[in-house]
Amino acid sequence: MIITKQIITPLGKMLAGATDEGICLFEFPYRKMMPAINKRLLTALNDSYEEGEHPYITTLEQQMHEYFTGTRKEFDLPLHLVGTDFQKTVWNGLLKIPYGETRSYKQQSIFLGNEKAIRAVAGANGENCIAIIIPCHRVIGENGSLTGYGGGLPNKKWLIEHERKHSGKSNQMEMFGG
C-alpha cells in the first residue's frame, strides 16, 4: 500500500506518499506530469494509494518544517525511488548538488559522466516526483535562467532564493531577474 497525505507548505499543498521502503512521492498535485507519475508508481509497485498516516510521512513533515524555517539543509529520511536505472542515477546525482547552489543541465550531465546526455538528464529531472528532497529545483539553464520546473517557475525561484538566504552564500538571484 502507498500511504498518501496532503501536507501544507509555504508553497501550497503538496502530496506525500510513502511505502514501507521510504518516501516515494512528494509533489505539487497540480503538476501536468501527475497522471504519468501516478501511473508509473502504481504500475511499478503493483499497488494502490490509500490516504492515511505513515511514520515516514511524519518524519517528512518534521523535516519539511525544518527546511522551510531554514534550519534543515539536508534530508535524512529513506527514499523509495521508482524509475528506470537511468532516472535513479540522475536523481541520485541531484542529491549531490549542495544546498544553496545551482548547476546547469550541462554541468549535471558532465557530473554524471556524459556531457551529451543533457536532454536525457533534463527529461529524467522532469520525471522526479520527490520534489525539494531530490532537489531538481537546483538545476538551471546554462545562461543562469530558470527553466523547467514542474512546480512552476515562481516556486523554483522561491526555493533557490530560500536556500541561498539560509546557506550564507551570496544571493545571485539578480541573474534570474529577481
N, C-alpha and C positions, 0 to 999 in steps of 0.2 A: 504494500500500500504506500502511495505517495501522499503524505500528510501535507496539507496546504493551509496557509493562513495569510490574511492581508495584514500588512504592517504599515502604519502611518509614519512617514519620514518627512523631513523638511522639503523634499522634492515631490511629495504627494504619496498616494497609496502605492505600495509595491506588494507583489505576490511572492511569498516564500513557499518553498517546497522542500521536504526532507524525506529521505528513506532511512533505513537503519544504518546505511553506509555513510550518510552525510547529507549536506545541503546540495540539492540538485537543481534548484530554481530560486532565483531572487531577481525579480524583473518588474519592469513597468508594465502593468496589464494592458495598456493601450498600444503597445508596440505592434507594428504591422507584422512582425515575424512571429507573434504569439501562436497563431494556428499551427505553423510549421514546427515551432518549438514544442508545443503540446503533443503534436503527432510524434515527433522524434522521441520524447521522453516516454510517452505511453507505449509506443511500439517497442522501443529498445528494452524497456524494463518489464514489458508484458504485464502491465499493472494498471491501476486506475487512481484517480485523485479522491481524497476524502478530506474535508475541512476538519481541522482539529488542532490539538496541541502535540508537540513533539519536543523532546529535550534539545535537539539540535536547533530547532526554531527558537526556543527560549534563549539559547546561547547566542544565536544570530541577533535577536532583538537587543540583547545587552551590548554586544559588540557594535552593532549599528548605532545605538545611543552614544556609545563612547566615541565612535568615528565622527558622528555629526557634531559632537561637542568639542572635537579637536583633540581628544586625549588618546585615541587609538589610531595608530598609523599602520599596523599590520593585523591581519586576522589570523586566528589560530583555531579555527573550527574545521572539522572534517568536511571535505567536498566530495560529492559523488558526480564525477564528470561523465556525461553521457554524450558521446560523439565518436567520430572516426579517430583513428590514431593520429592523423594529421591535425585535426581540430584540437585534440588533447595536447599535442606538442605546442601548438600556438597558444592555447590557454595557459599552459604551464609557463611558457615564455612571458606572457603578460604578468604573471605573478612576480617576475623578477624585475619589473620596472619599479624603481624606488618611489616611495611616497613623495609627492611634491615635484616629481619630474615628469617629463613627457618624452616620447620618442616618435619619430616619423615612421610611417609604414615601411619605408625603405630601411631605416635603421633597425626596425624589428625583424625584417626579412634577413638582413645581414647577421643579426644576433642569432637567428635560428639556423644560419648556415646556408641560405640560398637567396642571394640578392634578387634573383629574377622571379621569386615567388611573391612579389608584392601584392598582386591581385588575389592570389590564393590566401595569403595571410590576411588581407583585408576581408575576404569572404568568411574566413573562419572567425575573425573578430566579430563580424556581424551575427554569427551563429551562437556566440557566447550568451548563455542565459543565466549567468550568475553575476549580475551587474555589481559594480563597485568592488566587491570582494575580488573578483578577477577583473582587474582594472583596465578594461578596454577603453575607458574614457581617457586614458593617458596616451593614447596613440592619436597623432595629429598628422596633417599634411606636411610634406617636406618643406613647404614655404612657411610653416608655422600656423597655417589656417586650421580652424576647427572643421573637421569633416566627419560625416557619417557616424551618428550615434543613435542607436535605437530608442533611447530615452529622450531624444530631442537635443538639439544643439544648445539651447539655454541651460539644460541640466548638465551637459558636458562642460560648458563654460563654468557653471557654478561649482562643480566638483573639482575642476582644475584650480580655480581660484581658492576654494576652501582648503585644498591640500597645500597650496603654496603659502597661504596665510599661516597655517599651523605647522609647516615644516621648518620655518625660519629661513627658507630660501627666498631670494629676491622675487618680487612679483614681475613676471614677464608678460602679463596679460595684455599689455599695450599692443603686442604683435597680433592679438586677436581682435583688436578694435575695442577693447574693454577699458 
